[in-house]
């Protein structure tokens, strides 16, 4: 009896000690998050720093302190898990990107974005994979298989959309931001799909059949993932429009939007689709329909809640990456081969530079051939900016590398260990060095110009919620009643000369006649006085009334 009681006490003390350690770790991590926010605010006007670099530096310094306190045993207060990243941290970042995206710029450049994000990522994947096979086999870094080499191509083809979104300013460079942002989202989705396909297919004997299956699997995932995201967004719009939760509680509206957005992501994971694409398009559809069906208070709350969750997830990721980079267990295996580790990291950086240049400049040339307006073409300075801004690698690369080369975050094999440490080196170097140089480079290549009040209103942070999914060419957002004249005849020549305008014409007819009647949206849903809708942007219903009143 006494022995049993003593055992229970020992177990209780162990559990209490474990719980206390977890509480201490969480307190420290939350304090570091607060420090990142405060320092980011103080360094807001600096020419070089951004919050990603600030979080990385704070994480690295904290890792050094913990490493010294623990006697060289550990530099971490939390254990990294790719599940933590993909299931909890990435969804709010990608959803908010879709929810806040400037739809005018995104859909105007949709084909170029897909060209860069899908075809460009495949080109980069091929170059990095072939380069890794060529160089690493000669360096004798371990027993890496063909699947490992192809996984390296997928890992280092993933640009970090979190980094690039903080580097470029959406208001100062709307075209560049749209291209880099859109490419980043599609690139992440493509890289993850490639990585999963590599793990799923037997690539020891590649032939035409496997290549066709691989291509078919990619398009299947892309189409179904997009459809699932659109369906989830429309479902949320329909439920909130019909049930009108706001008459009782605005909290229910906000909670339902958040849960349905997250449900779309988890359903994509459940059905092994591209959850990144799903939640991104869910965000776009919610901003176009659902957001206009909720009450005034819910509009303000959702806008800032989604942005705050995305911001905290970004800071969390970079803080942990900086801390985890100094984990001694990863460097123990390769400490006797520093030259080889530096060589592998240098080769990977070189392949990243080459792989990105191999598609940015040629595909920009092809894209320019389809543009008639000089303002829509990607000139050489913009091409250099796009190439440079996409050189950074981040948490997606880290998570995929952990998945491929570790077991529960640990590895004892030399080849796997050197790939993990090299990934950490590339992520840190690209984020800090390239990130520091990107701001002055963008200001040098794309100098700021003074905008008129009309242009300033066009790029208002809130205007994206009021823009249609497809808009006319390069005109300002502010539209008169004639812009909504959906009965204006469309000639066959317009499909050839200005296809986006023709598509916009028929989309608006369908959207006004069917979609908004069922799912609500701007001008159809009741407008609550004082809602955050810009007074100078007339509502759809008002514009129709004004049009009917004209002689």
BAROBA-314632 format. One record per residue (C-alpha): y, z, x; residue number from 1. Coordinates in steps of 0.02 Angstrom, whole numbers. Each point is the difference from the previous one (the first is absolute). Layout:
REM BAROBA-314632
yy = Y zz = Z xx = X num = NUM
...
REM end
This chain:
REM BAROBA-314632
yy = 0 zz = 0 xx = 0 num = 1
yy = 120 zz = 51 xx = 140 num = 2
yy = -49 zz = -156 xx = 98 num = 3
yy = 37 zz = -111 xx = -149 num = 4
yy = 170 zz = 83 xx = -28 num = 5
yy = 44 zz = -20 xx = 184 num = 6
yy = -45 zz = -186 xx = -7 num = 7
yy = 108 zz = -24 xx = -154 num = 8
yy = 147 zz = 86 xx = 86 num = 9
yy = -18 zz = -111 xx = 153 num = 10
yy = -3 zz = -156 xx = -109 num = 11
yy = 151 zz = 62 xx = -97 num = 12
yy = 97 zz = 30 xx = 162 num = 13
yy = -47 zz = -173 xx = 62 num = 14
yy = 60 zz = -81 xx = -162 num = 15
yy = 160 zz = 102 xx = 1 num = 16
yy = 31 zz = -49 xx = 181 num = 17
yy = -30 zz = -183 xx = -42 num = 18
yy = 116 zz = 10 xx = -149 num = 19
yy = 134 zz = 87 xx = 103 num = 20
yy = -11 zz = -135 xx = 134 num = 21
yy = 19 zz = -135 xx = -132 num = 22
yy = 152 zz = 89 xx = -72 num = 23
yy = 78 zz = 14 xx = 173 num = 24
yy = -34 zz = -185 xx = 35 num = 25
yy = 76 zz = -55 xx = -165 num = 26
yy = 154 zz = 109 xx = 27 num = 27
yy = 26 zz = -75 xx = 171 num = 28
yy = -24 zz = -178 xx = -62 num = 29
yy = 121 zz = 24 xx = -146 num = 30
yy = 128 zz = 74 xx = 119 num = 31
yy = -19 zz = -153 xx = 112 num = 32
yy = 25 zz = -115 xx = -149 num = 33
yy = 161 zz = 91 xx = -40 num = 34
yy = 54 zz = -17 xx = 182 num = 35
yy = -34 zz = -188 xx = -6 num = 36
yy = 108 zz = -18 xx = -156 num = 37
yy = 144 zz = 101 xx = 73 num = 38
yy = -2 zz = -91 xx = 167 num = 39
yy = -18 zz = -167 xx = -88 num = 40
yy = 157 zz = 40 xx = -99 num = 41
yy = 96 zz = 52 xx = 156 num = 42
yy = -55 zz = -158 xx = 91 num = 43
yy = 35 zz = -115 xx = -148 num = 44
yy = 146 zz = -87 xx = 83 num = 45
yy = -79 zz = -21 xx = 171 num = 46
yy = -28 zz = -175 xx = 63 num = 47
yy = -175 zz = 29 xx = 66 num = 48
yy = -94 zz = 133 xx = -97 num = 49
yy = -83 zz = -5 xx = -170 num = 50
yy = -104 zz = 128 xx = -94 num = 51
yy = -166 zz = -75 xx = 54 num = 52
yy = 42 zz = 21 xx = 184 num = 53
yy = 72 zz = 173 xx = -32 num = 54
yy = -161 zz = 55 xx = -85 num = 55
yy = -106 zz = -73 xx = 141 num = 56
yy = 101 zz = 91 xx = 133 num = 57
yy = -3 zz = 165 xx = -94 num = 58
yy = -188 zz = -19 xx = -27 num = 59
yy = -30 zz = -37 xx = 184 num = 60
yy = 106 zz = 148 xx = 57 num = 61
yy = -91 zz = 114 xx = -122 num = 62
yy = -166 zz = -66 xx = 65 num = 63
yy = 50 zz = 44 xx = 177 num = 64
yy = 48 zz = 177 xx = -51 num = 65
yy = -163 zz = 27 xx = -96 num = 66
yy = -97 zz = -73 xx = 146 num = 67
yy = 79 zz = 125 xx = 119 num = 68
yy = -23 zz = 148 xx = -118 num = 69
yy = -184 zz = -43 xx = -32 num = 70
yy = -35 zz = -17 xx = 187 num = 71
yy = -30 zz = -187 xx = -10 num = 72
yy = -126 zz = 10 xx = -141 num = 73
yy = 93 zz = -85 xx = -142 num = 74
yy = 169 zz = -74 xx = -46 num = 75
yy = -27 zz = -12 xx = -188 num = 76
yy = 28 zz = 115 xx = -147 num = 77
yy = -82 zz = -120 xx = -124 num = 78
yy = -152 zz = -112 xx = 20 num = 79
yy = 38 zz = -185 xx = -24 num = 80
yy = -104 zz = -89 xx = -130 num = 81
yy = 11 zz = -181 xx = -54 num = 82
yy = -36 zz = 62 xx = -177 num = 83
yy = 156 zz = 109 xx = 8 num = 84
yy = 101 zz = -153 xx = 49 num = 85
yy = -73 zz = -129 xx = -119 num = 86
yy = -26 zz = 113 xx = -152 num = 87
yy = 152 zz = 115 xx = 4 num = 88
yy = 137 zz = -63 xx = 117 num = 89
yy = -1 zz = -189 xx = -15 num = 90
yy = 4 zz = -17 xx = -193 num = 91
yy = 174 zz = 76 xx = -27 num = 92
yy = 72 zz = -105 xx = 143 num = 93
yy = -66 zz = -167 xx = -64 num = 94
yy = 34 zz = 40 xx = -184 num = 95
yy = 181 zz = 47 xx = 35 num = 96
yy = 19 zz = -160 xx = 101 num = 97
yy = -51 zz = -100 xx = -154 num = 98
yy = 99 zz = 110 xx = -119 num = 99
yy = 162 zz = -15 xx = 100 num = 100
yy = -23 zz = -179 xx = 63 num = 101
yy = 139 zz = -124 xx = -30 num = 102
yy = -99 zz = -119 xx = -108 num = 103
yy = 126 zz = -140 xx = 18 num = 104
yy = -23 zz = -12 xx = 188 num = 105
yy = -187 zz = 36 xx = -4 num = 106
yy = -49 zz = -134 xx = -125 num = 107
yy = 125 zz = -125 xx = 67 num = 108
yy = -89 zz = 11 xx = 168 num = 109
yy = -174 zz = 32 xx = -70 num = 110
yy = -83 zz = -154 xx = 77 num = 111
yy = 75 zz = 37 xx = 171 num = 112
yy = -55 zz = 182 xx = -14 num = 113
yy = -177 zz = -53 xx = -43 num = 114
yy = 3 zz = -126 xx = 143 num = 115
yy = 48 zz = 136 xx = 124 num = 116
yy = -100 zz = 143 xx = -77 num = 117
yy = -166 zz = -90 xx = -30 num = 118
yy = -9 zz = -155 xx = 110 num = 119
yy = 102 zz = 80 xx = 138 num = 120
yy = -111 zz = 155 xx = 4 num = 121
yy = -155 zz = -110 xx = 12 num = 122
yy = 76 zz = -94 xx = 148 num = 123
yy = 45 zz = 164 xx = 86 num = 124
yy = -175 zz = 67 xx = -37 num = 125
yy = -83 zz = -151 xx = 83 num = 126
yy = 111 zz = 7 xx = 155 num = 127
yy = -20 zz = 187 xx = 28 num = 128
yy = -189 zz = -6 xx = -31 num = 129
yy = -27 zz = -145 xx = 121 num = 130
yy = 114 zz = 81 xx = 129 num = 131
yy = -94 zz = 164 xx = -13 num = 132
yy = -167 zz = -88 xx = 24 num = 133
yy = 65 zz = -97 xx = 150 num = 134
yy = 81 zz = 144 xx = 93 num = 135
yy = -100 zz = 155 xx = -49 num = 136
yy = -169 zz = -75 xx = 40 num = 137
yy = 60 zz = -30 xx = 178 num = 138
yy = 71 zz = 177 xx = 14 num = 139
yy = -166 zz = 81 xx = -46 num = 140
yy = 75 zz = 134 xx = -112 num = 141
yy = -160 zz = 39 xx = -94 num = 142
yy = -130 zz = -69 xx = -118 num = 143
yy = 113 zz = -80 xx = -130 num = 144
yy = -82 zz = -116 xx = -127 num = 145
yy = 71 zz = -157 xx = -80 num = 146
yy = 44 zz = 105 xx = -153 num = 147
yy = 99 zz = 118 xx = 112 num = 148
yy = 99 zz = -144 xx = 75 num = 149
yy = 38 zz = -72 xx = -172 num = 150
yy = 47 zz = 174 xx = -61 num = 151
yy = 124 zz = 10 xx = 145 num = 152
yy = 78 zz = -161 xx = -64 num = 153
yy = 19 zz = 73 xx = -175 num = 154
yy = 64 zz = 168 xx = 65 num = 155
yy = 139 zz = -75 xx = 107 num = 156
yy = 46 zz = -134 xx = -126 num = 157
yy = 62 zz = 136 xx = -118 num = 158
yy = 189 zz = 15 xx = 18 num = 159
yy = 74 zz = 164 xx = -56 num = 160
yy = 97 zz = -27 xx = -160 num = 161
yy = 61 zz = 180 xx = 8 num = 162
yy = 85 zz = -31 xx = 168 num = 163
yy = 76 zz = -168 xx = -40 num = 164
yy = 71 zz = 58 xx = -166 num = 165
yy = 98 zz = 135 xx = 92 num = 166
yy = 60 zz = -119 xx = 135 num = 167
yy = 77 zz = -135 xx = -110 num = 168
yy = 134 zz = 37 xx = -129 num = 169
yy = -29 zz = -76 xx = -172 num = 170
yy = 187 zz = -10 xx = -36 num = 171
yy = 55 zz = -76 xx = 165 num = 172
yy = -141 zz = -127 xx = 22 num = 173
yy = -77 zz = -33 xx = -171 num = 174
yy = -94 zz = -159 xx = 51 num = 175
yy = -72 zz = 77 xx = 158 num = 176
yy = -44 zz = 161 xx = -89 num = 177
yy = -87 zz = -97 xx = -138 num = 178
yy = -103 zz = -102 xx = 123 num = 179
yy = -47 zz = 144 xx = 115 num = 180
yy = -33 zz = 120 xx = -143 num = 181
yy = -102 zz = -124 xx = -102 num = 182
yy = -97 zz = -56 xx = 153 num = 183
yy = -34 zz = 183 xx = 44 num = 184
yy = -79 zz = 37 xx = -169 num = 185
yy = -106 zz = -159 xx = -4 num = 186
yy = -41 zz = 24 xx = 184 num = 187
yy = -65 zz = 176 xx = -27 num = 188
yy = -106 zz = -58 xx = -146 num = 189
yy = -68 zz = -149 xx = 98 num = 190
yy = -40 zz = 106 xx = 153 num = 191
yy = -94 zz = 129 xx = -103 num = 192
yy = -95 zz = -136 xx = -93 num = 193
yy = -46 zz = -82 xx = 166 num = 194
yy = -55 zz = 167 xx = 71 num = 195
yy = -108 zz = 40 xx = -150 num = 196
yy = -76 zz = -174 xx = 2 num = 197
yy = -44 zz = 20 xx = 184 num = 198
yy = -93 zz = 159 xx = -39 num = 199
yy = -85 zz = -78 xx = -151 num = 200
yy = -57 zz = -168 xx = 71 num = 201
yy = -130 zz = -29 xx = 134 num = 202
yy = 104 zz = -87 xx = 133 num = 203
yy = -130 zz = -12 xx = 137 num = 204
yy = -37 zz = -179 xx = -55 num = 205
yy = 158 zz = -77 xx = -73 num = 206
yy = -24 zz = -166 xx = -89 num = 207
yy = 90 zz = -106 xx = -130 num = 208
yy = -84 zz = 91 xx = -145 num = 209
yy = 61 zz = 171 xx = 59 num = 210
yy = 174 zz = -71 xx = 32 num = 211
yy = 9 zz = -70 xx = -178 num = 212
yy = -62 zz = 165 xx = -72 num = 213
yy = 130 zz = 91 xx = 102 num = 214
yy = 141 zz = -113 xx = -63 num = 215
yy = -62 zz = 10 xx = -180 num = 216
yy = -9 zz = 190 xx = 13 num = 217
yy = 180 zz = 7 xx = 61 num = 218
yy = 71 zz = -104 xx = -145 num = 219
yy = -109 zz = 95 xx = -123 num = 220
yy = 70 zz = 166 xx = 60 num = 221
yy = 179 zz = -63 xx = 1 num = 222
yy = -4 zz = -69 xx = -178 num = 223
yy = -95 zz = 145 xx = -79 num = 224
yy = 104 zz = 131 xx = 92 num = 225
yy = 162 zz = -80 xx = -60 num = 226
yy = -67 zz = -15 xx = -179 num = 227
yy = -52 zz = 183 xx = -2 num = 228
yy = 173 zz = 56 xx = 57 num = 229
yy = 86 zz = -107 xx = -131 num = 230
yy = -117 zz = 64 xx = -136 num = 231
yy = 33 zz = 182 xx = 47 num = 232
yy = 188 zz = -29 xx = -3 num = 233
yy = -8 zz = -86 xx = -170 num = 234
yy = -112 zz = 138 xx = -70 num = 235
yy = 127 zz = 133 xx = 51 num = 236
yy = 142 zz = -101 xx = -79 num = 237
yy = -95 zz = -24 xx = -164 num = 238
yy = -54 zz = 183 xx = -16 num = 239
yy = 173 zz = 69 xx = 36 num = 240
yy = 85 zz = -128 xx = -114 num = 241
yy = -116 zz = 33 xx = -147 num = 242
yy = -20 zz = 188 xx = 14 num = 243
yy = 178 zz = 37 xx = 61 num = 244
yy = -42 zz = 161 xx = 92 num = 245
yy = 183 zz = 32 xx = 35 num = 246
yy = 34 zz = 61 xx = -177 num = 247
yy = -97 zz = 158 xx = 43 num = 248
yy = -2 zz = 13 xx = 190 num = 249
yy = 65 zz = -106 xx = 141 num = 250
yy = -123 zz = 88 xx = 115 num = 251
yy = -144 zz = -88 xx = -85 num = 252
yy = 79 zz = -170 xx = 30 num = 253
yy = 23 zz = 33 xx = 185 num = 254
yy = -174 zz = 75 xx = 18 num = 255
yy = -81 zz = -147 xx = -90 num = 256
yy = 88 zz = -128 xx = 110 num = 257
yy = -54 zz = 91 xx = 157 num = 258
yy = -180 zz = 21 xx = -56 num = 259
yy = -23 zz = -179 xx = -60 num = 260
yy = 71 zz = -66 xx = 163 num = 261
yy = -119 zz = 109 xx = 100 num = 262
yy = -143 zz = -44 xx = -117 num = 263
yy = 26 zz = -185 xx = 39 num = 264
yy = -17 zz = 38 xx = 186 num = 265
yy = -157 zz = 104 xx = -22 num = 266
yy = -80 zz = -128 xx = -117 num = 267
yy = 28 zz = -132 xx = 134 num = 268
yy = -86 zz = 115 xx = 126 num = 269
yy = -141 zz = 31 xx = -124 num = 270
yy = -31 zz = -187 xx = -25 num = 271
yy = 25 zz = -34 xx = 186 num = 272
yy = 155 zz = -106 xx = -28 num = 273
yy = 163 zz = -2 xx = 98 num = 274
yy = 82 zz = 160 xx = -61 num = 275
yy = 160 zz = -41 xx = 97 num = 276
yy = 30 zz = -160 xx = -99 num = 277
yy = -49 zz = 86 xx = -162 num = 278
yy = 122 zz = 144 xx = 10 num = 279
yy = 138 zz = -114 xx = 69 num = 280
yy = -5 zz = -119 xx = -149 num = 281
yy = -21 zz = 149 xx = -116 num = 282
yy = 167 zz = 63 xx = 67 num = 283
yy = 84 zz = -169 xx = -29 num = 284
yy = -61 zz = -11 xx = -181 num = 285
yy = 47 zz = 181 xx = -36 num = 286
yy = 177 zz = -30 xx = 63 num = 287
yy = 14 zz = -155 xx = -110 num = 288
yy = -70 zz = 71 xx = -162 num = 289
yy = -48 zz = 185 xx = 2 num = 290
yy = 159 zz = 66 xx = 81 num = 291
yy = 105 zz = -70 xx = -142 num = 292
yy = -109 zz = 83 xx = -134 num = 293
yy = 30 zz = 178 xx = 58 num = 294
yy = 146 zz = 116 xx = -37 num = 295
yy = 158 zz = 14 xx = 102 num = 296
yy = -58 zz = 159 xx = 88 num = 297
yy = -169 zz = -77 xx = 41 num = 298
yy = 82 zz = -153 xx = 78 num = 299
yy = 97 zz = 106 xx = 122 num = 300
yy = -148 zz = 116 xx = 32 num = 301
yy = -128 zz = -137 xx = 34 num = 302
yy = 116 zz = -97 xx = 115 num = 303
yy = 34 zz = 149 xx = 112 num = 304
yy = -173 zz = 79 xx = -14 num = 305
yy = -91 zz = -156 xx = 58 num = 306
yy = 125 zz = -25 xx = 141 num = 307
yy = -17 zz = 182 xx = 57 num = 308
yy = -190 zz = -5 xx = -2 num = 309
yy = 0 zz = -161 xx = 102 num = 310
yy = 125 zz = 74 xx = 124 num = 311
yy = -102 zz = 158 xx = 27 num = 312
yy = -162 zz = -99 xx = 21 num = 313
yy = 82 zz = -109 xx = 134 num = 314
yy = 66 zz = 149 xx = 97 num = 315
yy = -168 zz = 89 xx = -16 num = 316
yy = -92 zz = -150 xx = 74 num = 317
yy = 113 zz = -21 xx = 151 num = 318
yy = 8 zz = 186 xx = 33 num = 319
yy = -188 zz = 12 xx = 4 num = 320
yy = -24 zz = -158 xx = 103 num = 321
yy = 117 zz = 73 xx = 133 num = 322
yy = -95 zz = 164 xx = -1 num = 323
yy = -173 zz = -77 xx = 1 num = 324
yy = 42 zz = -116 xx = 144 num = 325
yy = -15 zz = 144 xx = 124 num = 326
yy = -167 zz = 64 xx = -62 num = 327
yy = -93 zz = 43 xx = 159 num = 328
yy = -172 zz = -41 xx = -70 num = 329
yy = 44 zz = -185 xx = -10 num = 330
yy = 59 zz = -10 xx = 180 num = 331
yy = -142 zz = 99 xx = 80 num = 332
yy = -119 zz = -148 xx = 0 num = 333
yy = 123 zz = -121 xx = 82 num = 334
yy = 91 zz = 118 xx = 119 num = 335
yy = -97 zz = -69 xx = 148 num = 336
yy = 53 zz = -179 xx = -38 num = 337
yy = 189 zz = 3 xx = -25 num = 338
yy = 23 zz = -174 xx = 73 num = 339
yy = -125 zz = -76 xx = -120 num = 340
yy = 80 zz = 90 xx = -148 num = 341
yy = 172 zz = -64 xx = 48 num = 342
yy = -71 zz = -175 xx = 24 num = 343
yy = -79 zz = -3 xx = -173 num = 344
yy = 160 zz = 63 xx = -81 num = 345
yy = 104 zz = -131 xx = 92 num = 346
yy = -117 zz = -141 xx = -51 num = 347
yy = 5 zz = 56 xx = -181 num = 348
yy = 190 zz = 4 xx = 3 num = 349
yy = 4 zz = -173 xx = 75 num = 350
yy = -119 zz = -66 xx = -133 num = 351
yy = 105 zz = 78 xx = -136 num = 352
yy = 155 zz = -88 xx = 67 num = 353
yy = -92 zz = -166 xx = 17 num = 354
yy = -90 zz = 12 xx = -166 num = 355
yy = 162 zz = 31 xx = -94 num = 356
yy = 95 zz = -139 xx = 88 num = 357
yy = -144 zz = -121 xx = -35 num = 358
yy = 33 zz = 4 xx = -186 num = 359
yy = 181 zz = 55 xx = -28 num = 360
yy = 82 zz = -151 xx = 83 num = 361
yy = -120 zz = -138 xx = -59 num = 362
yy = -10 zz = 66 xx = -178 num = 363
yy = 189 zz = 21 xx = -7 num = 364
yy = 15 zz = -183 xx = 46 num = 365
yy = -119 zz = -48 xx = -140 num = 366
yy = 92 zz = 112 xx = -123 num = 367
yy = 167 zz = -80 xx = 46 num = 368
yy = -69 zz = -171 xx = -42 num = 369
yy = -15 zz = 54 xx = -182 num = 370
yy = 177 zz = 72 xx = -11 num = 371
yy = 146 zz = -109 xx = -51 num = 372
yy = 139 zz = 129 xx = 15 num = 373
yy = 54 zz = 53 xx = 177 num = 374
yy = 22 zz = 179 xx = -63 num = 375
yy = -184 zz = 8 xx = -44 num = 376
yy = -62 zz = -65 xx = 167 num = 377
yy = -58 zz = 117 xx = 136 num = 378
yy = 105 zz = -39 xx = 154 num = 379
yy = -55 zz = 41 xx = 177 num = 380
yy = 92 zz = 168 xx = 5 num = 381
yy = -85 zz = 54 xx = -160 num = 382
yy = -168 zz = -57 xx = 70 num = 383
yy = 26 zz = 107 xx = 156 num = 384
yy = 48 zz = 148 xx = -108 num = 385
yy = -154 zz = -20 xx = -111 num = 386
yy = -112 zz = -18 xx = 153 num = 387
yy = 73 zz = 156 xx = 81 num = 388
yy = 4 zz = 108 xx = -156 num = 389
yy = -187 zz = -29 xx = -29 num = 390
yy = -54 zz = 52 xx = 174 num = 391
yy = -18 zz = 183 xx = -46 num = 392
yy = -169 zz = 74 xx = -38 num = 393
yy = -25 zz = 163 xx = -94 num = 394
yy = -109 zz = 107 xx = -110 num = 395
yy = -100 zz = -145 xx = -75 num = 396
yy = -58 zz = -50 xx = 175 num = 397
yy = -38 zz = 182 xx = 41 num = 398
yy = -102 zz = 26 xx = -159 num = 399
yy = -101 zz = -160 xx = 25 num = 400
yy = -32 zz = 43 xx = 183 num = 401
yy = -62 zz = 173 xx = -47 num = 402
yy = -114 zz = -78 xx = -130 num = 403
yy = -75 zz = -124 xx = 123 num = 404
yy = -11 zz = 99 xx = 162 num = 405
yy = -23 zz = 184 xx = -47 num = 406
yy = -113 zz = 114 xx = -99 num = 407
yy = 100 zz = 138 xx = -87 num = 408
yy = 143 zz = -33 xx = 121 num = 409
yy = -106 zz = 25 xx = 157 num = 410
yy = -87 zz = -114 xx = 121 num = 411
yy = -94 zz = 20 xx = 164 num = 412
yy = -29 zz = -185 xx = 38 num = 413
yy = 113 zz = -71 xx = 135 num = 414
yy = 33 zz = -166 xx = -89 num = 415
yy = 44 zz = 85 xx = -163 num = 416
yy = 106 zz = 132 xx = 85 num = 417
yy = 101 zz = -128 xx = 98 num = 418
yy = 33 zz = -100 xx = -159 num = 419
yy = 62 zz = 157 xx = -90 num = 420
yy = 116 zz = 51 xx = 142 num = 421
yy = 61 zz = -179 xx = 21 num = 422
yy = 39 zz = -9 xx = -186 num = 423
yy = 100 zz = 162 xx = 13 num = 424
yy = 94 zz = -70 xx = 152 num = 425
yy = 41 zz = -164 xx = -88 num = 426
yy = 58 zz = 90 xx = -158 num = 427
yy = 112 zz = 121 xx = 96 num = 428
yy = 72 zz = -132 xx = 117 num = 429
yy = 32 zz = -130 xx = -135 num = 430
yy = 76 zz = 123 xx = -123 num = 431
yy = 112 zz = 89 xx = 125 num = 432
yy = 49 zz = -142 xx = 120 num = 433
yy = 5 zz = -145 xx = -122 num = 434
yy = 72 zz = 113 xx = -135 num = 435
yy = 141 zz = 59 xx = 113 num = 436
yy = 45 zz = -179 xx = 46 num = 437
yy = -13 zz = -75 xx = -174 num = 438
yy = 163 zz = 71 xx = -70 num = 439
yy = 112 zz = -70 xx = 139 num = 440
yy = -99 zz = -162 xx = 1 num = 441
yy = 25 zz = -26 xx = -187 num = 442
yy = 185 zz = 40 xx = 14 num = 443
yy = 16 zz = -124 xx = 144 num = 444
yy = -97 zz = -140 xx = -84 num = 445
yy = 58 zz = 35 xx = -178 num = 446
yy = 178 zz = 69 xx = 9 num = 447
yy = 63 zz = 85 xx = -157 num = 448
yy = 119 zz = -98 xx = -109 num = 449
yy = 124 zz = 65 xx = -125 num = 450
yy = -60 zz = -25 xx = -176 num = 451
yy = 101 zz = -26 xx = -156 num = 452
yy = -11 zz = 122 xx = -144 num = 453
yy = -112 zz = -123 xx = -91 num = 454
yy = -122 zz = -5 xx = 145 num = 455
yy = 7 zz = 188 xx = 19 num = 456
yy = -51 zz = 18 xx = -182 num = 457
yy = -140 zz = -125 xx = 26 num = 458
yy = -80 zz = 108 xx = 134 num = 459
yy = 23 zz = 165 xx = -88 num = 460
yy = -152 zz = 110 xx = 27 num = 461
yy = -24 zz = 13 xx = -188 num = 462
yy = 18 zz = -184 xx = -38 num = 463
yy = -182 zz = -36 xx = 35 num = 464
yy = -48 zz = 89 xx = -161 num = 465
yy = 107 zz = -119 xx = -102 num = 466
yy = -48 zz = -163 xx = 84 num = 467
yy = -129 zz = -113 xx = -83 num = 468
yy = -161 zz = -34 xx = 91 num = 469
yy = 58 zz = -176 xx = 38 num = 470
yy = 180 zz = -56 xx = 17 num = 471
yy = 99 zz = -156 xx = 34 num = 472
yy = 42 zz = -58 xx = 175 num = 473
yy = 134 zz = 75 xx = 109 num = 474
yy = 123 zz = 50 xx = -135 num = 475
yy = 63 zz = 177 xx = -20 num = 476
yy = -99 zz = 116 xx = -108 num = 477
yy = 139 zz = 19 xx = -129 num = 478
yy = -41 zz = -125 xx = -134 num = 479
yy = 93 zz = -62 xx = -151 num = 480
yy = -76 zz = -45 xx = -167 num = 481
yy = -29 zz = -177 xx = 56 num = 482
yy = -121 zz = 60 xx = 131 num = 483
yy = -113 zz = 61 xx = -139 num = 484
yy = 3 zz = -164 xx = -93 num = 485
yy = -186 zz = -23 xx = -4 num = 486
yy = 16 zz = -152 xx = -111 num = 487
yy = 86 zz = -99 xx = 138 num = 488
yy = -109 zz = -155 xx = 31 num = 489
yy = -104 zz = -5 xx = 157 num = 490
yy = -37 zz = -170 xx = 73 num = 491
yy = -154 zz = -50 xx = 98 num = 492
yy = 110 zz = -31 xx = 150 num = 493
yy = 51 zz = 183 xx = 2 num = 494
yy = -181 zz = 51 xx = 33 num = 495
yy = 7 zz = -108 xx = 156 num = 496
yy = 176 zz = 40 xx = 60 num = 497
yy = 18 zz = 183 xx = -51 num = 498
yy = -171 zz = 65 xx = -52 num = 499
yy = 57 zz = 182 xx = 2 num = 500
yy = 133 zz = -38 xx = -133 num = 501
yy = -127 zz = -90 xx = -109 num = 502
yy = -126 zz = 142 xx = 16 num = 503
yy = 140 zz = 123 xx = -37 num = 504
yy = 46 zz = -96 xx = -159 num = 505
yy = -174 zz = 7 xx = -75 num = 506
yy = -31 zz = 176 xx = 62 num = 507
yy = 158 zz = 61 xx = -88 num = 508
yy = -51 zz = -88 xx = -161 num = 509
yy = -171 zz = 83 xx = 5 num = 510
yy = 72 zz = 168 xx = 55 num = 511
yy = 131 zz = 4 xx = -137 num = 512
yy = -112 zz = -66 xx = -138 num = 513
yy = -160 zz = 95 xx = 37 num = 514
yy = -2 zz = 126 xx = 142 num = 515
yy = 156 zz = 99 xx = -42 num = 516
yy = -42 zz = 4 xx = -184 num = 517
yy = -166 zz = 84 xx = 41 num = 518
yy = 36 zz = 101 xx = 157 num = 519
yy = 187 zz = 33 xx = -14 num = 520
yy = 120 zz = -22 xx = 145 num = 521
yy = 182 zz = -29 xx = 36 num = 522
yy = 100 zz = -36 xx = -158 num = 523
yy = -146 zz = 25 xx = -119 num = 524
yy = -35 zz = 185 xx = 18 num = 525
yy = 132 zz = 116 xx = -73 num = 526
yy = 136 zz = 41 xx = 126 num = 527
yy = 48 zz = 182 xx = 11 num = 528
yy = 188 zz = 26 xx = 27 num = 529
yy = 37 zz = 52 xx = 178 num = 530
yy = -157 zz = -78 xx = 72 num = 531
yy = 11 zz = -59 xx = 180 num = 532
yy = 24 zz = -182 xx = -50 num = 533
yy = 152 zz = -76 xx = 81 num = 534
yy = 133 zz = -31 xx = -132 num = 535
yy = 44 zz = -168 xx = 76 num = 536
yy = -178 zz = -62 xx = -22 num = 537
yy = -13 zz = -52 xx = -184 num = 538
yy = -161 zz = 38 xx = -91 num = 539
yy = -113 zz = -141 xx = -55 num = 540
yy = 30 zz = 34 xx = -184 num = 541
yy = 188 zz = 7 xx = 26 num = 542
yy = -3 zz = -165 xx = 92 num = 543
yy = -97 zz = -83 xx = -140 num = 544
yy = 125 zz = 67 xx = -128 num = 545
yy = 147 zz = -63 xx = 105 num = 546
yy = -84 zz = -169 xx = 15 num = 547
yy = -25 zz = -11 xx = -188 num = 548
yy = 182 zz = 47 xx = -30 num = 549
yy = 66 zz = -142 xx = 106 num = 550
yy = 67 zz = -151 xx = -93 num = 551
REM end
